[in-house]
Amino acid sequence: MAVEVVAHMPGTIAEILVNVGDKVQVDDELIILEAMKMENPICATAAGTVKEIKVNEKDKVDANQVLVILE
C-alpha cells in the first residue's frame, strides 16, 4: 500500500535526505522544508521503502503537496 508524505505548509525544499529505494521508519526525516525562514523536517508517516520522490531541492511547494511516496 502506497503512503503519500505531504508538505504541511508552503515553502521551499532545502534538502532531500533520502533516495529512492531507501528503507525508512516512522518519524525518520525525509526532507527539510524551509518556510518562514525556518527549516522544518518532513518525516515519514509510516515505515516502508521510498518508492518515488516527487520534488527536487529548491522547488517551491504548496501545503498538502505530495513530496514522497512510500511503499
Secondary structure, DSSP 4 states (H G I P E B T S, - for coil): --EEEE-SS-EEEEEE---TT-EE-TT-EEEEEEETTEEEEEE-SS-EEEEEE---TT-EE-TT-EEEEE-
